[in-house]
Amino acid sequence: MAVKQQGTTLVQTDIVITRTLPTRHLHGRTGVAQFLRQVAWGGLLLLCGIWSGTAFGQDDDGLVDGDAPQPVAVNQFQINANQFDQWVFQGNGNARQARKRLDSQLTMRMNEIHRVCGLDQTQKRKLSLAAAGDIKRFYDDVEKMRAKFMAVRNNRNAFGNIWQEIQPLQQKVSSGLFDSDSLFHKSVRGMLTPQQRVKYDRAELQRRKFRFEAQVAVAVSLLERRMPLTDVQRSQLIKLILDVAPPPLKFGQYDQYVVWYFASQIPDATLKPLFDDVQWKVLSQKLAQGKGMRRNLKREKYIN
């Protein structure tokens, strides 16, 4: 420590504190002792500040060189709000785009029934009102489900339950709003004259048969990903299924199970000779799966 006439310098480790005082403050022992006490207190406060800065860091976040643990996020689970429309409407875009598709489906369905039955204006008006009711009911359900989705989309534990409730809406979109459970379908069957009803039932059966034939072809094509078939095997399998299977009462997310349920009704003695041992092992798994879905298919009204 050095004391000069025009200033005083205190040196301690790496810290240098310089304070300039008037010369008169240094006169006598009392002045020097008082000055030294002031300097000592100042140095102690400065050192505390330096130690505090070292402990808590000097960066903006208060951390230096990993001296303290990084903060841990409490809940990072979050589903984007737009995901709701993607799940419900799947390949049909958002709610507005799906509505356009539904309107187009309704127009085609109305034109088809009119072509077969020759509807009058009153019948057309009744069917339009019934279809509007089906569409409104569906979109009311969508908005109720959207509110539930938004309430739990950041809650991992509650989200699993909401996903189960979304699936029936998906099924409605995939199978159509005007199936056997709809107001539209009930109105058609209730307002037709006996002559119109005969024509309608005949045309409806053909429509369902055509769609089911396409569904069987798709199911067999998917089967070939696991067991390649010859042209003869493919055509014979499709024919055998269509011979035993009436068209399902409705179409939707269980279409593939319907195909393999009806295939399971074919006697093994008829089906097994068409395939080698490896193929039969794969096909048997599909048949067992389809047979096991019988109760579900009845409950969902795909079969009687």
C-alpha positions as CSV (number, residue, x, y, z in Angstrom):
1,M,0.0,0.0,0.0
2,A,1.4,3.5,-0.9
3,V,0.2,6.8,0.3
4,K,0.9,9.9,-1.9
5,Q,0.2,13.5,-1.3
6,Q,-2.2,13.8,-4.2
7,G,-3.8,10.4,-4.1
8,T,-3.9,7.0,-2.5
9,T,-3.6,3.5,-4.1
10,L,-4.6,0.3,-2.4
11,V,-3.5,-2.9,-4.2
12,Q,-5.0,-6.3,-3.1
13,T,-4.6,-9.4,-5.3
14,D,-5.8,-8.5,-8.8
15,I,-8.0,-5.6,-7.7
16,V,-6.8,-2.0,-7.7
17,I,-8.8,0.7,-6.2
18,T,-7.8,4.3,-6.7
19,R,-9.3,7.2,-4.9
20,T,-8.1,10.8,-5.1
21,L,-8.6,12.9,-1.9
22,P,-7.7,16.4,-1.0
23,T,-4.3,16.6,0.7
24,R,-5.9,17.9,3.9
25,H,-7.6,14.6,4.5
26,L,-4.3,12.9,5.0
27,H,-3.0,15.2,7.8
28,G,-2.5,13.4,11.0
29,R,-3.0,9.8,12.2
30,T,-6.8,10.3,12.5
31,G,-7.2,11.3,8.9
32,V,-5.1,8.5,7.6
33,A,-6.9,5.9,9.7
34,Q,-10.3,7.1,8.6
35,F,-9.2,7.0,5.0
36,L,-7.9,3.5,5.3
37,R,-11.2,2.3,6.9
38,Q,-13.1,3.9,3.9
39,V,-10.8,2.2,1.4
40,A,-11.1,-1.2,3.1
41,W,-14.9,-1.1,3.1
42,G,-14.9,0.0,-0.5
43,G,-12.6,-2.9,-1.4
44,L,-14.7,-5.4,0.5
45,L,-17.9,-4.3,-1.3
46,L,-16.1,-4.4,-4.7
47,L,-14.8,-7.9,-4.0
48,C,-18.3,-9.1,-3.0
49,G,-19.5,-7.8,-6.3
50,I,-16.8,-9.5,-8.2
51,W,-17.4,-12.9,-6.4
52,S,-21.1,-12.5,-7.1
53,G,-20.5,-11.9,-10.8
54,T,-18.3,-15.0,-10.9
55,A,-20.9,-17.2,-9.1
56,F,-23.9,-16.1,-11.1
57,G,-22.2,-15.3,-14.4
58,Q,-22.0,-12.3,-16.5
59,D,-23.9,-13.4,-19.6
60,D,-27.5,-12.2,-20.2
61,D,-28.9,-15.6,-19.0
62,G,-26.9,-15.4,-15.7
63,L,-24.9,-18.6,-16.5
64,V,-21.2,-19.0,-17.2
65,D,-19.4,-22.1,-18.3
66,G,-22.2,-24.5,-17.2
67,D,-21.8,-23.5,-13.5
68,A,-25.6,-23.9,-13.0
69,P,-28.0,-26.4,-14.6
70,Q,-30.0,-25.3,-17.7
71,P,-33.8,-24.8,-17.1
72,V,-35.9,-27.8,-17.9
73,A,-39.2,-27.4,-19.8
74,V,-42.1,-28.6,-17.7
75,N,-44.5,-29.6,-20.6
76,Q,-43.3,-29.7,-24.2
77,F,-46.3,-31.8,-25.5
78,Q,-48.3,-29.8,-28.1
79,I,-50.4,-30.6,-31.1
80,N,-50.7,-28.0,-33.9
81,A,-54.3,-26.6,-34.1
82,N,-54.3,-27.3,-37.9
83,Q,-53.8,-31.0,-37.2
84,F,-57.5,-31.4,-36.2
85,D,-58.8,-30.8,-39.8
86,Q,-56.1,-33.0,-41.2
87,W,-57.2,-35.9,-39.0
88,V,-60.9,-35.4,-39.4
89,F,-61.0,-34.7,-43.1
90,Q,-57.9,-36.6,-44.0
91,G,-57.3,-36.2,-47.8
92,N,-60.2,-33.8,-48.1
93,G,-58.4,-30.7,-46.8
94,N,-59.9,-28.5,-44.2
95,A,-63.6,-28.1,-43.2
96,R,-64.4,-25.7,-46.0
97,Q,-62.9,-27.8,-48.7
98,A,-64.6,-31.0,-47.3
99,R,-67.9,-29.1,-47.4
100,K,-67.5,-28.5,-51.1
101,R,-66.8,-32.2,-51.6
102,L,-69.9,-33.2,-49.7
103,D,-72.0,-30.8,-51.7
104,S,-70.6,-32.4,-54.9
105,Q,-71.4,-35.9,-53.6
106,L,-74.9,-34.9,-52.7
107,T,-75.5,-33.4,-56.2
108,M,-74.3,-36.7,-57.8
109,R,-76.5,-38.8,-55.5
110,M,-79.6,-36.7,-56.1
111,N,-79.0,-36.9,-59.9
112,E,-78.6,-40.6,-59.7
113,I,-81.8,-41.2,-57.7
114,H,-83.7,-38.8,-60.1
115,R,-82.4,-40.7,-63.1
116,V,-83.6,-44.0,-61.7
117,C,-86.8,-42.9,-60.0
118,G,-87.9,-39.7,-61.8
119,L,-88.4,-37.6,-58.7
120,D,-90.9,-34.7,-58.6
121,Q,-90.2,-31.3,-57.2
122,T,-91.7,-32.1,-53.8
123,Q,-89.5,-35.2,-53.4
124,K,-86.4,-33.3,-54.5
125,R,-87.1,-30.6,-51.9
126,K,-87.6,-33.2,-49.1
127,L,-84.4,-34.9,-50.0
128,S,-82.5,-31.6,-50.1
129,L,-83.8,-30.7,-46.6
130,A,-82.9,-34.1,-45.2
131,A,-79.3,-33.9,-46.7
132,A,-78.9,-30.4,-45.2
133,G,-79.9,-31.8,-41.8
134,D,-77.2,-34.5,-42.2
135,I,-74.6,-32.0,-43.1
136,K,-75.5,-29.6,-40.3
137,R,-75.5,-32.4,-37.7
138,F,-72.1,-33.6,-38.9
139,Y,-70.5,-30.1,-38.8
140,D,-72.0,-29.4,-35.4
141,D,-70.3,-32.6,-34.2
142,V,-67.1,-31.4,-35.8
143,E,-67.1,-28.1,-34.0
144,K,-67.9,-29.7,-30.7
145,M,-65.0,-32.0,-31.1
146,R,-62.7,-29.2,-32.2
147,A,-63.5,-27.4,-28.9
148,K,-62.5,-30.5,-27.0
149,F,-59.4,-30.9,-29.1
150,M,-58.2,-27.4,-28.5
151,A,-58.8,-27.9,-24.7
152,V,-56.5,-30.9,-24.5
153,R,-54.0,-30.5,-27.4
154,N,-51.3,-29.6,-24.9
155,N,-52.1,-32.3,-22.4
156,R,-50.5,-35.6,-23.2
157,N,-52.6,-37.6,-20.8
158,A,-56.0,-36.4,-21.9
159,F,-55.2,-36.4,-25.6
160,G,-55.5,-40.2,-26.1
161,N,-59.2,-40.0,-25.2
162,I,-60.0,-37.3,-27.7
163,W,-58.3,-39.3,-30.4
164,Q,-60.8,-42.1,-29.9
165,E,-63.7,-39.6,-30.3
166,I,-62.3,-38.2,-33.5
167,Q,-62.3,-41.6,-35.3
168,P,-66.1,-41.7,-35.8
169,L,-65.9,-38.4,-37.6
170,Q,-63.2,-39.8,-39.8
171,Q,-65.5,-42.7,-40.6
172,K,-68.3,-40.4,-41.5
173,V,-66.1,-38.6,-44.0
174,S,-64.7,-41.8,-45.6
175,S,-68.1,-43.6,-45.9
176,G,-70.2,-40.5,-46.7
177,L,-72.9,-38.7,-44.8
178,F,-75.8,-40.2,-46.7
179,D,-75.5,-43.9,-45.7
180,S,-78.0,-46.2,-44.1
181,D,-78.0,-44.2,-40.8
182,S,-78.6,-40.8,-42.4
183,L,-81.8,-38.7,-42.6
184,F,-81.3,-38.6,-46.4
185,H,-81.4,-42.4,-46.7
186,K,-84.4,-42.7,-44.5
187,S,-86.2,-40.0,-46.4
188,V,-85.5,-41.7,-49.8
189,R,-87.0,-44.9,-48.6
190,G,-90.0,-43.2,-47.0
191,M,-91.2,-40.9,-49.7
192,L,-90.9,-43.1,-52.9
193,T,-93.9,-44.6,-54.5
194,P,-94.0,-48.5,-54.7
195,Q,-93.0,-48.3,-58.4
196,Q,-90.1,-46.0,-57.6
197,R,-89.1,-48.1,-54.7
198,V,-88.6,-51.2,-56.8
199,K,-86.4,-49.3,-59.3
200,Y,-84.5,-47.7,-56.4
201,D,-83.8,-51.0,-54.6
202,R,-82.6,-52.6,-57.8
203,A,-80.3,-49.7,-58.7
204,E,-79.0,-49.5,-55.1
205,L,-78.1,-53.2,-55.0
206,Q,-76.1,-52.8,-58.3
207,R,-74.3,-49.7,-56.9
208,R,-73.3,-51.6,-53.8
209,K,-72.2,-54.7,-55.7
210,F,-70.0,-52.6,-58.1
211,R,-68.4,-50.8,-55.1
212,F,-67.8,-54.1,-53.3
213,E,-66.2,-55.7,-56.3
214,A,-63.7,-52.9,-56.4
215,Q,-63.1,-53.3,-52.7
216,V,-62.4,-57.1,-53.0
217,A,-59.9,-56.3,-55.8
218,V,-58.2,-53.8,-53.5
219,A,-58.0,-56.3,-50.6
220,V,-56.5,-59.0,-52.8
221,S,-54.0,-56.5,-54.2
222,L,-52.9,-55.6,-50.7
223,L,-52.6,-59.3,-49.8
224,E,-50.1,-59.7,-52.7
225,R,-47.6,-57.5,-50.8
226,R,-47.1,-60.5,-48.5
227,M,-47.8,-63.4,-50.9
228,P,-47.5,-62.9,-54.7
229,L,-50.2,-64.6,-56.7
230,T,-50.4,-65.9,-60.2
231,D,-53.1,-64.4,-62.5
232,V,-55.1,-67.6,-62.1
233,Q,-54.9,-67.6,-58.3
234,R,-55.9,-63.9,-58.1
235,S,-58.9,-64.2,-60.4
236,Q,-60.1,-67.4,-58.6
237,L,-59.8,-65.9,-55.2
238,I,-61.7,-62.8,-56.2
239,K,-64.5,-64.9,-57.8
240,L,-64.8,-67.2,-54.8
241,I,-65.2,-64.3,-52.4
242,L,-67.8,-62.5,-54.6
243,D,-69.7,-65.8,-55.0
244,V,-70.3,-66.1,-51.2
245,A,-70.4,-62.5,-50.2
246,P,-73.4,-60.2,-50.6
247,P,-72.6,-56.5,-50.8
248,P,-72.1,-55.0,-47.3
249,L,-74.9,-52.8,-45.9
250,K,-72.4,-49.9,-45.7
251,F,-68.9,-48.9,-46.6
252,G,-66.2,-47.3,-44.4
253,Q,-63.1,-47.9,-42.4
254,Y,-63.9,-51.7,-41.9
255,D,-64.1,-52.5,-45.6
256,Q,-61.0,-54.7,-45.6
257,Y,-62.3,-56.7,-42.7
258,V,-65.6,-57.2,-44.5
259,V,-63.8,-58.8,-47.4
260,W,-61.8,-61.2,-45.3
261,Y,-64.8,-62.0,-43.1
262,F,-66.7,-63.2,-46.1
263,A,-63.6,-65.0,-47.5
264,S,-63.4,-66.9,-44.2
265,Q,-66.8,-68.4,-45.0
266,I,-65.4,-70.3,-48.0
267,P,-64.7,-73.9,-47.0
268,D,-61.0,-74.7,-46.6
269,A,-61.5,-77.7,-48.9
270,T,-62.4,-75.3,-51.7
271,L,-59.8,-72.6,-51.0
272,K,-56.7,-74.4,-49.8
273,P,-55.9,-76.4,-53.0
274,L,-55.4,-73.1,-54.9
275,F,-52.3,-72.2,-52.9
276,D,-49.0,-73.7,-51.8
277,D,-48.1,-74.2,-48.2
278,V,-46.4,-70.8,-47.7
279,Q,-49.2,-68.9,-49.3
280,W,-51.8,-70.8,-47.3
281,K,-50.1,-69.9,-44.1
282,V,-50.3,-66.2,-44.9
283,L,-53.8,-66.4,-46.2
284,S,-55.0,-68.3,-43.1
285,Q,-53.9,-65.4,-40.9
286,K,-56.1,-63.0,-43.0
287,L,-59.0,-65.4,-42.8
288,A,-58.7,-65.7,-39.0
289,Q,-58.5,-62.0,-38.7
290,G,-61.6,-61.5,-40.7
291,K,-63.5,-64.2,-38.9
292,G,-62.6,-62.6,-35.6
293,M,-64.2,-59.3,-36.7
294,R,-67.7,-60.7,-37.1
295,R,-69.0,-59.2,-33.9
296,N,-67.6,-55.7,-34.7
297,L,-69.0,-55.8,-38.2
298,K,-72.4,-56.6,-36.9
299,R,-72.3,-54.0,-34.3
300,E,-71.2,-51.3,-36.8
301,K,-74.0,-52.5,-39.2
302,Y,-71.7,-53.7,-42.1
303,I,-73.4,-57.1,-42.1
304,N,-76.6,-58.6,-40.8
